[in-house]
């Protein structure tokens, strides 16, 4: 299984397109994909939008909320630690 780690910071406006893109990747991977979204202390509504939308998505996912903005590398590390896949990729949220 492939784990796609997505660090999220100030991406409120791109969440619908992001979820559509990940769903397409999940279909292309034959369902062998999970997504780990790591909200890096984002001051916008990114976390709330993901929290509400992820249960309706076809792909398995995890949502992690960091206590503050630690930077994209820390967010990626958190996603890599949480992922369950054998292979990992990082995807920009925008």
C-alpha positions in Angstrom: 0.0 0.0 0.0 1.1 3.6 -0.8 0.8 6.2 1.9 0.5 9.8 0.6 1.5 12.4 3.2 -0.1 15.8 2.7 1.2 18.7 4.9 -1.6 21.3 5.1 -1.1 25.0 5.9 -3.4 27.8 4.7 -5.0 25.6 2.1 -8.6 26.2 2.9 -9.4 27.2 -0.6 -7.9 24.1 -2.2 -9.3 21.4 0.0 -12.1 20.3 -2.5 -9.6 20.0 -5.4 -7.1 18.3 -3.1 -9.6 15.6 -2.1 -10.7 15.1 -5.7 -7.0 14.6 -6.7 -6.4 12.1 -3.9 -9.5 10.2 -4.8 -8.3 9.9 -8.3 -4.9 8.6 -7.1 -6.7 6.1 -5.0 -8.7 4.9 -8.0 -5.5 4.7 -10.1 -3.8 2.7 -7.4 -6.6 0.2 -7.3 -7.5 1.1 -3.8 -4.1 0.4 -2.4 -3.6 4.0 -1.1 -4.1 5.8 2.1 -3.8 9.5 2.8 -2.4 11.2 5.9 -3.3 14.8 6.1 -1.2 16.8 8.6 -2.6 20.2 9.4 0.5 22.2 10.6 -1.2 24.7 12.9 -3.0 26.4 10.0 -4.8 29.5 11.1 -7.6 29.0 8.5 -10.4 26.4 8.4 -8.3 23.7 6.7 -8.7 21.3 9.7 -12.4 21.8 10.0 -13.0 21.3 6.3 -10.9 18.1 6.2 -12.5 16.8 9.4 -15.9 17.2 8.0 -15.1 15.9 4.4 -12.8 12.9 5.0 -15.5 10.5 6.3 -17.3 10.8 3.0 -14.2 10.1 0.9 -13.7 6.7 -0.8 -10.0 6.4 0.4 -8.8 5.6 3.9 -7.3 8.5 5.6 -5.9 9.9 8.8 -6.1 13.5 10.0 -3.4 14.9 12.3 -3.5 18.4 13.8 -0.3 19.8 15.1 -0.5 22.2 18.1 1.2 25.0 16.2 3.0 25.7 13.0 6.2 23.6 13.1 7.0 23.8 9.4 6.5 21.4 6.5 9.4 19.1 7.4 7.9 18.5 10.8 4.5 17.9 9.3 5.9 15.5 6.8 7.8 13.6 9.6 4.5 13.3 11.6 2.8 11.9 8.5 5.5 9.4 7.8 5.4 8.2 11.4 1.6 7.7 11.2 1.4 6.1 7.8 0.8 2.4 7.5 2.0 1.9 3.9 5.0 0.1 2.6 5.8 3.0 0.2 5.5 6.7 0.9 5.0 9.8 -1.1 4.5 13.5 -0.2 2.0 15.6 -2.0 1.5 19.4 -1.7 -1.9 20.5 -0.6 -2.2 23.2 -3.1 
